[in-house]
Amino acid sequence: MSSSPILSMPYILPGQAQKHVTHNQALEMLDALVQLRLSDTEVTAPPSEPFEGQVVAVAATATGPFAGKEGQLACFYGGGWIFLEPREGFLAWAEKEQAVQVFRGGMWQSLSATGSAGSFEGIGINATWDETSRLSVAAATTTLSHEGASHRLVVNKASADETASLLFQDAFSGRAEIGLAGSDDLSVKVSGDDGSWITAFTVESATGKTSFGTITAERIEGAAVQTSSEDTTPGRLMRADLGYCPGNLVGIVSQNEGMPTGAAMERGINQRGEYTRYADGSQICRISNFTLVQNAAFHLRQVWNFPAPFADQPTVFHTPDLASATGYAAAFSERTYWGAATSKAFATNAIIDQFKAHAAPDIPPGATLVTSCFAVGRWF
């Protein structure tokens, strides 16, 4: 044999003269093929300005110096082109496509195109796939997103009596299933042991009618129904006269360990302003025509005692009415900062401060400014 069987690299023969020529030729072939990198996979003619070590794949429609070299690798070494035959299964980094490609069936193609339809037999991402689960992913989150518009996850089945569903498991033991389980009706099923399944509800595909598997006629009255407005027993049906309605949406809000027990919203007003409380724990306090008085050379300041206390320090801000400025309008027009709460001191009050740039004239003693204040936080 005068060359190697796989890469066809020339052997140095016994007694051969100028052995270095053969040796260097083999090194050039190795240099091109090991960690193969293709600058282009469909070249019909030599690049106008090739660089030393450049490798391209000659296309089937080659012309000029590449004519007759279709399907080969053209490698630029020593100011000229050498041609190598790629073998089935060769891998290369395709710079133009920025992807790993494989030589298969006489052409370079994406590594994923291992079959006639361009598909994998199975994919395991941080996991192992098998004949049943051909796509297996082990991760904290699996994200499926749109590609510029909508996105639909399709779960298809062969016939009406087969199953297309989402199965939720605990330690690979079934606990809930949503989908078309053995029919074309949508169902939700649950299980405590992966053996006994209970149908929670079913939606008929033909009519859209919904049926609940565990609700019977005797359970929609008596102990199954709410007995008072304070009755929050899990599973009971709410009576129209005891649930939230126009008559009790606004009232006194209250809670028990974070659970609302009063009205949905509470409103109040006093000399310190107005407040609105919500059953989820949110609270908003506000006051209009709140007057700030000159406190220092550059500040107008006043303590705002909230109309209702917060459970913790709220976010406080205010909006000054510049037209209400007394004794310093011209100077104040050059201010550089909006006022804000400089000290969210307690859950019951805040210091409201309006100040201006130090480059402006001092605010004269006795000057005032009217503002509107807001505080947002939680009452529990």
Long-range contacts (C-beta under 8 A, 24 or more apart in sequence): 6-87, 7-33, 7-84, 8-84, 8-85, 28-75, 28-77, 28-78, 28-82, 29-82, 29-84, 31-77, 32-73, 32-75, 32-77, 32-82, 32-84, 33-73, 33-84, 33-90, 35-93, 36-73, 36-90, 36-91, 36-92, 36-93, 37-92, 37-93, 37-95, 38-73, 38-92, 38-93, 38-94, 38-95, 38-96, 38-101, 38-108, 39-95, 39-96, 40-95, 40-96, 41-94, 41-96, 41-97, 41-101, 41-108, 43-74, 46-74, 46-81, 50-76, 50-81, 51-76, 52-76, 52-77, 52-78, 53-77, 57-86, 57-108, 58-83, 71-106, 71-107, 155-179, 160-184, 169-194, 230-261, 232-259, 232-261, 253-277, 253-278, 253-279, 253-379, 255-279, 255-281, 255-380, 258-380, 268-307, 268-308, 269-307, 270-307, 272-304, 272-305, 272-306, 272-307, 273-304, 273-306, 273-307, 273-373, 274-307, 275-306, 275-307, 275-308, 277-308, 277-379, 281-311, 281-378, 281-379, 281-380, 282-376, 282-377, 282-378, 282-379, 283-308, 283-310, 283-314, 283-376, 283-377, 283-378, 283-379, 284-374, 284-375, 284-376, 285-310, 285-314, 285-373, 285-374, 285-375, 286-372, 286-373, 286-374, 286-375, 287-372, 287-373, 288-372, 289-370, 289-372, 290-318, 290-352, 290-370, 290-371, 290-372, 290-373, 291-368, 291-369, 291-370, 291-371, 292-320, 292-339, 292-352, 292-353, 292-354, 292-368, 292-369, 292-370, 292-371, 293-366, 293-367, 293-368, 294-363, 294-364, 294-365, 294-366, 294-367, 294-368, 295-353, 297-362, 297-363, 298-355, 298-356, 298-357, 298-358, 298-360, 298-362, 298-363, 299-353, 299-354, 299-355, 299-363, 300-353, 300-354, 300-355, 300-363, 300-367, 300-368, 300-369, 301-351, 301-352, 301-353, 301-354, 302-351, 302-352, 303-349, 303-350, 303-351, 303-352, 304-349, 304-350, 304-351, 304-352, 304-373, 304-375, 305-348, 305-349, 306-347, 306-348, 306-349, 306-350, 306-375, 308-379, 309-347, 309-348, 309-379, 310-347, 310-348, 310-375, 310-377, 310-378, 310-379, 311-347, 311-377, 311-378, 311-379, 311-380, 312-347, 312-377, 312-378, 313-344, 313-345, 313-346, 313-347, 313-377, 314-344, 314-347, 314-350, 314-375, 314-376, 314-377, 314-378, 315-344, 315-375, 315-376, 315-377, 316-340, 316-341, 316-344, 316-350, 316-352, 316-373, 316-374, 316-375, 317-341, 317-373, 317-374, 318-352, 318-354, 318-371, 318-372, 318-373, 318-374, 319-371, 319-372, 319-374, 320-354, 320-369, 320-370, 320-371, 321-369, 321-370, 321-371, 321-372, 322-369, 324-368, 324-369, 324-370, 325-367, 325-368, 325-369, 326-366, 326-367, 326-368, 326-369, 327-363, 327-364, 327-366, 327-367, 327-368, 328-361, 328-363, 328-364, 328-367, 331-356, 331-360, 331-361, 331-362, 331-363, 332-356, 332-360, 332-363, 332-369, 334-359, 334-360, 335-360, 339-371, 347-377, 350-375
